Amino acid sequence: MNGQSKINNELDVSFWNQRWRTGMTGWDIGYPSPPITHYLDQYSRKNAAVLIPGCGNAYEAEYLAANQFTNITLVDISDEAVKRVKSKFKSHPEIKILCEDFFKHQGNYDLVIEQTFFCAQVRERRAEYVKKMGSLLREGGRLVGVLFNLDFGKSGPPFGGSKPEYRKLFEPFFHIITMEECYNSITPRAGSELFINLLKK
């Protein structure tokens, strides 16, 4: 078995459950990502169908709920993560929480929020990720969030990349409204994040 096959096999439910159980959640910053909240502050459709895949502790969902968004769906493959967010949002009927594989998820959304989910996918699944996002978004739907503008090598997660690589990947399925370096990243990620605002073609 080569190294990449080993990675592919590891990034399953047991891999992510183990991360949660052992506290190896370096992607978790403890609050919603500032580039995302800044965008949401300007997004006026409070009844929009919003999806957060690989939701983790779902800080962005907290922000959405606090700002009167009414139709939020969270998806995570880890039952450990889902157990936590179900407890966290037990009094929030506007938040639907699903324990399932994003790539098998079915739905129709106006907005998908990307926060450390893309970088959790091995490179071999990136084209599949883009196509799946396109299939989940309604006409006029958007994929918004942050991507790492940094190469972590092949031993992730996280798995990074670059703006030219991402443009080539997304352009067949999305109009790239914005793909620029974040000016409001948290300090540890300053200079290493791209903000994306992608409109489904």
LOPATOR-852817 format. One line per field, with one value per atom (N, C-alpha, C): residue number from 1; residue in three letters; atom name; x, y, z. Coordinates in steps of 0.001 Angstrom, whole numbers. Last residue first. Example, Ala and Ser with C-alpha at 12.3 -4.5 7.8 and 13.67 -1.06 7.14 Angstrom:
# residues 2
loro [2_2_2_1_1_1]
zaba [Ser_Ser_Ser_Ala_Ala_Ala]
kolmi [N_CA_C_N_CA_C]
c1 [12850_13670_12900_13190_12300_13200]
c2 [-2250_-1060_30_-5690_-4500_-3300]
c3 [7080_7140_7870_7800_7800_7800]
This chain:
# residues 201
loro [201_201_201_200_200_200_199_199_199_198_198_198_197_197_197_196_196_196_195_195_195_194_194_194_193_193_193_192_192_192_191_191_191_190_190_190_189_189_189_188_188_188_187_187_187_186_186_186_185_185_185_184_184_184_183_183_183_182_182_182_181_181_181_180_180_180_179_179_179_178_178_178_177_177_177_176_176_176_175_175_175_174_174_174_173_173_173_172_172_172_171_171_171_170_170_170_169_169_169_168_168_168_167_167_167_166_166_166_165_165_165_164_164_164_163_163_163_162_162_162_161_161_161_160_160_160_159_159_159_158_158_158_157_157_157_156_156_156_155_155_155_154_154_154_153_153_153_152_152_152_151_151_151_150_150_150_149_149_149_148_148_148_147_147_147_146_146_146_145_145_145_144_144_144_143_143_143_142_142_142_141_141_141_140_140_140_139_139_139_138_138_138_137_137_137_136_136_136_135_135_135_134_134_134_133_133_133_132_132_132_131_131_131_130_130_130_129_129_129_128_128_128_127_127_127_126_126_126_125_125_125_124_124_124_123_123_123_122_122_122_121_121_121_120_120_120_119_119_119_118_118_118_117_117_117_116_116_116_115_115_115_114_114_114_113_113_113_112_112_112_111_111_111_110_110_110_109_109_109_108_108_108_107_107_107_106_106_106_105_105_105_104_104_104_103_103_103_102_102_102_101_101_101_100_100_100_99_99_99_98_98_98_97_97_97_96_96_96_95_95_95_94_94_94_93_93_93_92_92_92_91_91_91_90_90_90_89_89_89_88_88_88_87_87_87_86_86_86_85_85_85_84_84_84_83_83_83_82_82_82_81_81_81_80_80_80_79_79_79_78_78_78_77_77_77_76_76_76_75_75_75_74_74_74_73_73_73_72_72_72_71_71_71_70_70_70_69_69_69_68_68_68_67_67_67_66_66_66_65_65_65_64_64_64_63_63_63_62_62_62_61_61_61_60_60_60_59_59_59_58_58_58_57_57_57_56_56_56_55_55_55_54_54_54_53_53_53_52_52_52_51_51_51_50_50_50_49_49_49_48_48_48_47_47_47_46_46_46_45_45_45_44_44_44_43_43_43_42_42_42_41_41_41_40_40_40_39_39_39_38_38_38_37_37_37_36_36_36_35_35_35_34_34_34_33_33_33_32_32_32_31_31_31_30_30_30_29_29_29_28_28_28_27_27_27_26_26_26_25_25_25_24_24_24_23_23_23_22_22_22_21_21_21_20_20_20_19_19_19_18_18_18_17_17_17_16_16_16_15_15_15_14_14_14_13_13_13_12_12_12_11_11_11_10_10_10_9_9_9_8_8_8_7_7_7_6_6_6_5_5_5_4_4_4_3_3_3_2_2_2_1_1_1]
zaba [Lys_Lys_Lys_Lys_Lys_Lys_Leu_Leu_Leu_Leu_Leu_Leu_Asn_Asn_Asn_Ile_Ile_Ile_Phe_Phe_Phe_Leu_Leu_Leu_Glu_Glu_Glu_Ser_Ser_Ser_Gly_Gly_Gly_Ala_Ala_Ala_Arg_Arg_Arg_Pro_Pro_Pro_Thr_Thr_Thr_Ile_Ile_Ile_Ser_Ser_Ser_Asn_Asn_Asn_Tyr_Tyr_Tyr_Cys_Cys_Cys_Glu_Glu_Glu_Glu_Glu_Glu_Met_Met_Met_Thr_Thr_Thr_Ile_Ile_Ile_Ile_Ile_Ile_His_His_His_Phe_Phe_Phe_Phe_Phe_Phe_Pro_Pro_Pro_Glu_Glu_Glu_Phe_Phe_Phe_Leu_Leu_Leu_Lys_Lys_Lys_Arg_Arg_Arg_Tyr_Tyr_Tyr_Glu_Glu_Glu_Pro_Pro_Pro_Lys_Lys_Lys_Ser_Ser_Ser_Gly_Gly_Gly_Gly_Gly_Gly_Phe_Phe_Phe_Pro_Pro_Pro_Pro_Pro_Pro_Gly_Gly_Gly_Ser_Ser_Ser_Lys_Lys_Lys_Gly_Gly_Gly_Phe_Phe_Phe_Asp_Asp_Asp_Leu_Leu_Leu_Asn_Asn_Asn_Phe_Phe_Phe_Leu_Leu_Leu_Val_Val_Val_Gly_Gly_Gly_Val_Val_Val_Leu_Leu_Leu_Arg_Arg_Arg_Gly_Gly_Gly_Gly_Gly_Gly_Glu_Glu_Glu_Arg_Arg_Arg_Leu_Leu_Leu_Leu_Leu_Leu_Ser_Ser_Ser_Gly_Gly_Gly_Met_Met_Met_Lys_Lys_Lys_Lys_Lys_Lys_Val_Val_Val_Tyr_Tyr_Tyr_Glu_Glu_Glu_Ala_Ala_Ala_Arg_Arg_Arg_Arg_Arg_Arg_Glu_Glu_Glu_Arg_Arg_Arg_Val_Val_Val_Gln_Gln_Gln_Ala_Ala_Ala_Cys_Cys_Cys_Phe_Phe_Phe_Phe_Phe_Phe_Thr_Thr_Thr_Gln_Gln_Gln_Glu_Glu_Glu_Ile_Ile_Ile_Val_Val_Val_Leu_Leu_Leu_Asp_Asp_Asp_Tyr_Tyr_Tyr_Asn_Asn_Asn_Gly_Gly_Gly_Gln_Gln_Gln_His_His_His_Lys_Lys_Lys_Phe_Phe_Phe_Phe_Phe_Phe_Asp_Asp_Asp_Glu_Glu_Glu_Cys_Cys_Cys_Leu_Leu_Leu_Ile_Ile_Ile_Lys_Lys_Lys_Ile_Ile_Ile_Glu_Glu_Glu_Pro_Pro_Pro_His_His_His_Ser_Ser_Ser_Lys_Lys_Lys_Phe_Phe_Phe_Lys_Lys_Lys_Ser_Ser_Ser_Lys_Lys_Lys_Val_Val_Val_Arg_Arg_Arg_Lys_Lys_Lys_Val_Val_Val_Ala_Ala_Ala_Glu_Glu_Glu_Asp_Asp_Asp_Ser_Ser_Ser_Ile_Ile_Ile_Asp_Asp_Asp_Val_Val_Val_Leu_Leu_Leu_Thr_Thr_Thr_Ile_Ile_Ile_Asn_Asn_Asn_Thr_Thr_Thr_Phe_Phe_Phe_Gln_Gln_Gln_Asn_Asn_Asn_Ala_Ala_Ala_Ala_Ala_Ala_Leu_Leu_Leu_Tyr_Tyr_Tyr_Glu_Glu_Glu_Ala_Ala_Ala_Glu_Glu_Glu_Tyr_Tyr_Tyr_Ala_Ala_Ala_Asn_Asn_Asn_Gly_Gly_Gly_Cys_Cys_Cys_Gly_Gly_Gly_Pro_Pro_Pro_Ile_Ile_Ile_Leu_Leu_Leu_Val_Val_Val_Ala_Ala_Ala_Ala_Ala_Ala_Asn_Asn_Asn_Lys_Lys_Lys_Arg_Arg_Arg_Ser_Ser_Ser_Tyr_Tyr_Tyr_Gln_Gln_Gln_Asp_Asp_Asp_Leu_Leu_Leu_Tyr_Tyr_Tyr_His_His_His_Thr_Thr_Thr_Ile_Ile_Ile_Pro_Pro_Pro_Pro_Pro_Pro_Ser_Ser_Ser_Pro_Pro_Pro_Tyr_Tyr_Tyr_Gly_Gly_Gly_Ile_Ile_Ile_Asp_Asp_Asp_Trp_Trp_Trp_Gly_Gly_Gly_Thr_Thr_Thr_Met_Met_Met_Gly_Gly_Gly_Thr_Thr_Thr_Arg_Arg_Arg_Trp_Trp_Trp_Arg_Arg_Arg_Gln_Gln_Gln_Asn_Asn_Asn_Trp_Trp_Trp_Phe_Phe_Phe_Ser_Ser_Ser_Val_Val_Val_Asp_Asp_Asp_Leu_Leu_Leu_Glu_Glu_Glu_Asn_Asn_Asn_Asn_Asn_Asn_Ile_Ile_Ile_Lys_Lys_Lys_Ser_Ser_Ser_Gln_Gln_Gln_Gly_Gly_Gly_Asn_Asn_Asn_Met_Met_Met]
kolmi [N_CA_C_N_CA_C_N_CA_C_N_CA_C_N_CA_C_N_CA_C_N_CA_C_N_CA_C_N_CA_C_N_CA_C_N_CA_C_N_CA_C_N_CA_C_N_CA_C_N_CA_C_N_CA_C_N_CA_C_N_CA_C_N_CA_C_N_CA_C_N_CA_C_N_CA_C_N_CA_C_N_CA_C_N_CA_C_N_CA_C_N_CA_C_N_CA_C_N_CA_C_N_CA_C_N_CA_C_N_CA_C_N_CA_C_N_CA_C_N_CA_C_N_CA_C_N_CA_C_N_CA_C_N_CA_C_N_CA_C_N_CA_C_N_CA_C_N_CA_C_N_CA_C_N_CA_C_N_CA_C_N_CA_C_N_CA_C_N_CA_C_N_CA_C_N_CA_C_N_CA_C_N_CA_C_N_CA_C_N_CA_C_N_CA_C_N_CA_C_N_CA_C_N_CA_C_N_CA_C_N_CA_C_N_CA_C_N_CA_C_N_CA_C_N_CA_C_N_CA_C_N_CA_C_N_CA_C_N_CA_C_N_CA_C_N_CA_C_N_CA_C_N_CA_C_N_CA_C_N_CA_C_N_CA_C_N_CA_C_N_CA_C_N_CA_C_N_CA_C_N_CA_C_N_CA_C_N_CA_C_N_CA_C_N_CA_C_N_CA_C_N_CA_C_N_CA_C_N_CA_C_N_CA_C_N_CA_C_N_CA_C_N_CA_C_N_CA_C_N_CA_C_N_CA_C_N_CA_C_N_CA_C_N_CA_C_N_CA_C_N_CA_C_N_CA_C_N_CA_C_N_CA_C_N_CA_C_N_CA_C_N_CA_C_N_CA_C_N_CA_C_N_CA_C_N_CA_C_N_CA_C_N_CA_C_N_CA_C_N_CA_C_N_CA_C_N_CA_C_N_CA_C_N_CA_C_N_CA_C_N_CA_C_N_CA_C_N_CA_C_N_CA_C_N_CA_C_N_CA_C_N_CA_C_N_CA_C_N_CA_C_N_CA_C_N_CA_C_N_CA_C_N_CA_C_N_CA_C_N_CA_C_N_CA_C_N_CA_C_N_CA_C_N_CA_C_N_CA_C_N_CA_C_N_CA_C_N_CA_C_N_CA_C_N_CA_C_N_CA_C_N_CA_C_N_CA_C_N_CA_C_N_CA_C_N_CA_C_N_CA_C_N_CA_C_N_CA_C_N_CA_C_N_CA_C_N_CA_C_N_CA_C_N_CA_C_N_CA_C_N_CA_C_N_CA_C_N_CA_C_N_CA_C_N_CA_C_N_CA_C_N_CA_C_N_CA_C_N_CA_C_N_CA_C_N_CA_C_N_CA_C_N_CA_C_N_CA_C_N_CA_C_N_CA_C_N_CA_C_N_CA_C_N_CA_C_N_CA_C_N_CA_C_N_CA_C_N_CA_C_N_CA_C_N_CA_C_N_CA_C_N_CA_C_N_CA_C_N_CA_C_N_CA_C_N_CA_C_N_CA_C_N_CA_C_N_CA_C_N_CA_C_N_CA_C_N_CA_C_N_CA_C_N_CA_C_N_CA_C_N_CA_C]
c1 [-22630_-22921_-24235_-22698_-22930_-23251_-20188_-21557_-21737_-18165_-18314_-19794_-15935_-17358_-17611_-13332_-13983_-15466_-10271_-11731_-12318_-7462_-8162_-9644_-4828_-6201_-6669_-2404_-2480_-3889_-2325_-1513_-1599_-3075_-2860_-1913_-3548_-3763_-3548_-3167_-2353_-2479_-5143_-3692_-2878_-7851_-7328_-5800_-8262_-8026_-7649_-8867_-9357_-9278_-8182_-7588_-7936_-7447_-8259_-7493_-6830_-6281_-7147_-9626_-8541_-8057_-11903_-10932_-9646_-15202_-14050_-13207_-16544_-16820_-15644_-16284_-15483_-15686_-18823_-18294_-17537_-18266_-18614_-18059_-17354_-18675_-19168_-14800_-15775_-17201_-13466_-14000_-14955_-12306_-13679_-14281_-9716_-10628_-12076_-8493_-8617_-9654_-8533_-9268_-9511_-6802_-8226_-9046_-4330_-4856_-6362_-4030_-4131_-4718_-4012_-5053_-5134_-3132_-2836_-3983_-3140_-3095_-2836_-3447_-3564_-3542_-4928_-4295_-4522_-4411_-5051_-4222_-4483_-5011_-4377_-1243_-2360_-3338_1022_852_-307_1862_906_577_1991_2550_1464_678_1065_1789_764_985_1491_-1803_-572_-446_-4302_-3407_-1984_-7208_-5811_-5002_-10297_-9426_-8000_-13515_-12071_-11374_-16601_-15803_-14332_-19331_-18617_-17811_-21148_-20220_-19295_-24537_-23140_-22417_-27104_-26516_-25033_-28260_-27942_-27328_-29973_-29583_-29377_-28703_-29753_-29194_-26247_-26654_-27747_-25547_-26331_-26868_-23954_-25228_-26132_-21711_-22549_-23913_-20695_-21155_-22090_-19959_-21012_-21567_-17884_-19095_-20255_-16052_-16558_-17852_-15557_-16082_-16742_-14356_-15642_-16339_-11990_-12887_-14288_-10969_-11300_-12231_-10037_-11487_-11901_-7300_-8017_-9521_-6493_-6498_-7295_-8680_-7469_-7610_-10210_-10363_-9026_-9850_-9863_-9988_-10172_-8790_-8693_-12983_-12243_-10841_-13390_-13888_-13143_-12786_-11903_-12499_-15648_-14728_-14005_-18046_-16828_-15876_-21465_-20348_-19186_-23716_-22898_-21703_-26946_-25624_-24955_-29191_-28878_-27456_-29661_-29263_-28996_-30991_-30949_-30734_-29795_-30465_-30343_-28046_-28972_-29666_-24828_-25901_-26746_-22614_-23878_-25091_-20600_-20639_-21890_-20907_-21255_-21441_-22213_-21136_-21611_-23808_-23697_-22512_-25850_-24607_-24526_-27283_-27240_-25862_-29493_-28165_-28186_-30946_-31068_-29668_-32145_-30907_-31147_-34446_-34032_-32751_-34749_-35439_-35061_-32787_-32769_-33433_-32160_-33287_-33370_-29906_-31153_-32366_-27299_-28397_-29763_-25666_-25469_-26676_-26441_-26638_-26591_-25614_-27024_-27348_-22886_-23688_-25181_-22138_-21872_-22762_-22907_-23445_-23272_-21277_-22727_-23375_-18745_-19032_-20532_-19205_-18737_-19048_-19822_-20915_-20516_-18644_-18269_-19457_-19551_-19431_-19143_-21990_-20649_-20648_-23911_-23565_-22155_-26619_-25254_-25045_-28646_-28380_-26905_-31047_-29632_-29492_-33047_-33018_-31568_-33051_-34109_-34038_-31192_-31326_-32201_-30773_-32133_-32212_-28304_-28645_-29904_-28019_-28069_-28473_-27774_-28969_-29130_-25217_-26405_-27676_-23641_-23709_-24942_-23992_-24368_-24564_-22825_-24257_-24773_-20167_-20868_-22376_-19539_-19622_-20341_-19464_-20493_-20653_-17787_-18516_-19475_-18239_-17504_-18342_-19236_-19568_-18754_-19132_-18004_-18073_-21092_-20575_-19329_-23750_-22365_-21874_-26164_-25512_-24106_-29217_-27771_-27251_-31698_-31296_-29770_-32797_-32019_-31711_-34022_-34711_-33984_-32465_-32499_-33187_-30659_-31719_-31757_-28487_-29780_-30875_-25278_-26174_-27570_-23514_-23999_-25010_-22796_-23372_-23981_-21514_-22880_-23568_-18961_-19821_-21278_-18143_-18213_-19097_-18086_-19092_-19237_-15899_-17234_-18306_-13689_-14052_-15471_-13820_-14154_-14446_-15334_-14256_-14630_-16633_-16799_-15680_-14482_-15479_-15606_-12506_-13281_-14354_-11101_-10556_-11372_-10192_-11226_-10655_-8150_-8917_-9909_-7196_-6460_-7169_-8095_-8991_-8372_-7699_-6815_-7634_-9103_-8896_-7945_-9757_-8437_-8144_-12260_-12099_-10790_-11753_-12619_-12389_-10067_-9620_-10442_-11772_-10576_-10022_-13599_-14038_-12854_-11958_-12447_-12981_-11402_-10326_-10806_-13928_-13096_-11950_-14860_-15540_-14631_-11781_-13130_-13732_-9061_-9973_-11425_-7605_-7700_-8767_-7572_-8275_-8490_-6014_-7389_-8188_-3557_-4286_-5746_-2938_-3111_-3898_-2606_-3711_-4000_-276_-1518_-2723_1698_1312_-15_678_1484_930_855_0_888]
c2 [28373_28626_27975_29789_28621_29032_31874_31824_30642_32306_31633_31455_33754_33988_33496_33226_32882_33229_34363_34429_34121_32514_33190_33213_32686_32347_33162_33530_32147_31719_36006_35784_34393_34741_35934_35622_32786_32434_33622_33868_32711_32332_36079_36302_35069_35555_35548_35584_37817_36491_36630_40046_39979_38564_39909_41027_40945_37080_37677_38819_37190_37021_37746_36128_37033_36770_35740_34757_35526_36427_36824_35596_35234_36627_37197_33013_33422_34916_30867_32189_32649_27315_28522_29775_25200_25073_26354_25716_25024_25018_27003_27774_27011_25317_25817_26448_24608_23601_24081_26971_25916_24883_28218_28790_27727_26565_26635_27197_27078_25704_25720_29847_29319_27910_29804_30475_29967_26598_27957_28504_24510_24736_26191_21899_23263_23339_19836_19837_21223_19326_19919_19763_15667_17026_17987_15785_16335_15271_15332_14545_15035_16692_15610_14837_20282_19005_17947_22593_21832_20534_25611_24197_23499_28038_27543_26059_29300_29692_29325_27627_27886_28184_29369_28264_28625_30310_30497_29197_31283_30908_31159_30153_31273_30765_29522_28859_29944_30267_30645_29721_30152_29801_30106_30473_31681_31425_27472_28525_29822_25756_26171_27181_23304_24700_24940_20683_21021_22453_20589_19859_20236_22038_22533_21872_20283_21611_22181_18173_17975_19313_19344_18888_18715_19770_20891_20513_17134_18166_19289_16030_15493_16491_17425_17591_17104_16436_17842_18088_13943_14147_15590_13944_13116_13333_15368_16039_15261_14825_14500_15045_17375_16369_16092_19445_18125_16999_21718_21338_19992_21878_21596_21083_22655_21369_20955_25180_24036_22676_26277_26627_25366_27447_26631_27141_27361_28001_27018_27860_26870_27604_28915_29313_28137_27680_28999_29415_24198_25293_26577_21076_22243_23477_17644_18854_19952_14876_15393_16629_13384_14270_14760_12042_11331_12190_13696_13286_12466_13920_15032_14591_11381_11703_12812_12368_11638_12133_13478_12714_11873_16684_15359_14732_19029_18431_16992_22170_20722_20129_24896_24215_22709_25920_26411_25733_25029_24291_24746_24921_25710_24919_23560_24503_25402_22102_21373_22288_22728_23411_22772_21111_22562_23312_18551_19037_20565_18553_18300_18770_18917_20033_19814_16427_17695_18823_14587_14480_15802_15363_15547_15477_14569_15984_16238_11795_12520_14007_11088_11072_11737_12713_12232_12252_13953_12496_11894_16501_16044_14519_19311_17932_17635_21456_21069_19607_23983_22540_22302_26431_26076_24564_28806_27519_27073_31400_30475_29074_33954_33043_31874_35739_35496_34728_35815_36878_36566_33542_34794_35974_31757_31721_33021_32492_32575_32635_31875_33250_33452_29134_29980_31422_28470_28241_29043_29037_29858_29671_27009_28379_29304_24111_24935_26324_22112_22778_23852_20494_20546_21152_20385_21529_21621_19467_19281_20300_22149_20773_20645_23992_24011_22565_25660_24395_24674_27403_27467_26092_28949_27608_27566_32145_31332_29969_33944_32662_31765_36219_35467_34111_37717_36713_35799_39464_39894_38836_39718_38786_38947_41072_41755_40920_39352_40633_41393_37385_37135_38413_38557_38330_38171_38528_39808_39667_35816_36634_37993_35104_34573_35431_36401_36654_36184_35322_36710_36975_32278_32896_34319_31897_31929_32701_30137_31161_31218_28230_28575_29626_27119_28355_28878_24028_24685_25928_22660_23540_24402_20952_22185_23158_18815_19607_20977_16474_16879_17638_15348_16797_17287_12740_13062_14553_12743_12136_12539_13942_14599_14057_12005_13397_14121_9815_9775_11177_10664_10431_10426_10679_11950_11790_7899_8891_10170_6752_6435_7437_7787_8103_7868_8554_8021_8385_8717_9852_9398_6386_6913_7992_5858_4924_5490_7968_7827_6944_7350_8562_8428_4991_4947_6169_5950_5028_4952_7447_8139_7243_5491_6473_7127_2164_3372_4392_-1195_0_1242]
c3 [-12205_-13617_-14015_-8962_-9804_-11239_-7868_-8307_-9263_-5068_-6351_-6673_-3303_-3536_-4952_-980_-2237_-2195_277_394_-959_1201_123_453_3586_3237_2033_4533_4053_3662_5683_4495_3906_8858_8039_6884_10679_9271_8330_13213_12816_11334_13112_13074_12674_10790_12153_12067_7976_8564_10035_6437_7820_8387_3871_4610_6091_1906_2967_3631_-1542_-210_815_-3596_-3246_-1827_-5535_-5059_-4778_-6512_-5693_-5391_-8639_-8289_-7492_-10962_-9815_-9584_-11743_-12043_-10804_-11921_-11180_-11850_-13436_-12807_-12132_-14438_-15305_-14747_-12179_-13310_-14226_-10217_-10040_-11295_-11149_-10620_-10635_-11823_-12833_-12422_-9308_-10445_-11516_-7814_-7480_-8644_-9055_-8973_-8731_-8573_-9945_-9993_-5634_-6403_-7840_-4207_-4648_-5488_-1236_-2670_-2968_1268_765_-748_3505_2198_1591_7085_5910_4642_6481_6392_7398_4724_5481_5954_3260_4482_5343_1061_848_2114_1588_1182_1094_2045_3228_2879_553_263_1514_560_1165_856_1015_-74_334_1924_2266_1007_1586_1191_1598_2825_2768_2359_1255_2418_2208_-686_-72_1115_-3443_-2540_-2003_-4331_-4135_-3152_-6889_-5605_-5541_-9318_-8573_-7210_-8933_-9879_-9091_-5999_-6917_-7922_-5291_-5342_-6373_-5648_-4458_-4500_-7897_-7922_-6755_-7119_-8200_-8219_-5189_-4801_-5870_-6876_-5882_-5414_-8332_-9027_-8051_-6220_-7018_-7731_-5299_-4398_-5213_-7546_-7093_-6166_-7510_-8663_-8310_-5047_-5231_-6410_-4495_-4386_-4701_-4600_-5573_-5549_-2359_-3659_-4711_426_-316_-1735_2295_1251_574_3962_4593_3572_2531_2842_3545_2486_1254_1566_5163_4678_3410_6226_6533_6148_5185_6271_6703_3107_3112_4188_2819_3515_3615_239_957_1543_-545_-76_622_-1427_-1978_-1652_-2232_-1354_-2134_-1932_-2812_-1950_-1619_-1167_-2197_-342_-1352_-787_130_589_-587_-496_-714_-334_228_-1174_-1516_3012_2139_694_4900_3970_3033_8002_6738_5926_10186_10244_8980_10227_9607_9765_11497_11653_11152_11040_10790_10786_12677_12323_12223_13639_12322_11816_16222_15157_13748_18728_17490_16359_20997_21071_19839_20369_20635_20719_19668_18979_19232_21287_21250_20697_20617_21974_22017_17977_18291_19703_18226_17698_17926_19378_20066_19547_17466_18827_19572_15351_15261_16634_16229_15981_15992_16346_17534_17385_13792_14757_16072_10982_12313_13268_8758_8695_10067_8820_9196_9200_8042_7684_8170_8660_9006_8648_7379_7418_7685_8062_8124_8221_7893_7193_7026_8949_9358_8762_10533_9394_9841_12679_12191_10865_13827_12889_12087_15261_16020_15144_13142_13990_14766_12176_11326_12169_14391_13906_13038_14545_15684_15222_12106_12303_13490_12642_11644_11738_14412_14920_13939_14285_13627_14224_14985_16069_15572_11904_13158_14271_9262_10116_11396_6598_7507_8623_5170_5165_6027_5627_6106_6154_3665_4021_4523_3665_3866_4296_1994_2432_2461_3173_2235_2845_4773_4569_3573_4672_5926_5795_2584_2447_3672_2731_3279_3265_3596_2906_3514_5087_3891_3103_7059_7477_6301_5619_6075_6538_5308_4148_4581_7972_7251_6014_8478_9155_8479_6828_6567_7237_7942_6544_6202_10708_10369_8893_11567_10798_10386_14905_13456_12757_17278_16949_15429_17505_18686_18483_15484_16038_17228_14457_15251_15920_13341_12451_13215_15258_15008_14089_16983_16138_15869_18725_17624_16575_20814_20811_19740_20698_21250_21254_19505_20835_21504_17004_17979_19383_15829_15975_17043_15794_16637_16862_13889_15268_16227_11614_12157_13580_11359_11386_12070_11165_12330_12469_8685_9943_11140_6940_7005_8363_5930_6051_5992_5488_6845_6986_2807_3673_5073_1882_1426_2364_3126_3487_3109_1754_3200_3676_-781_-526_963_-380_-700_-461_203_1208_916_-957_-980_11_0_0_0]
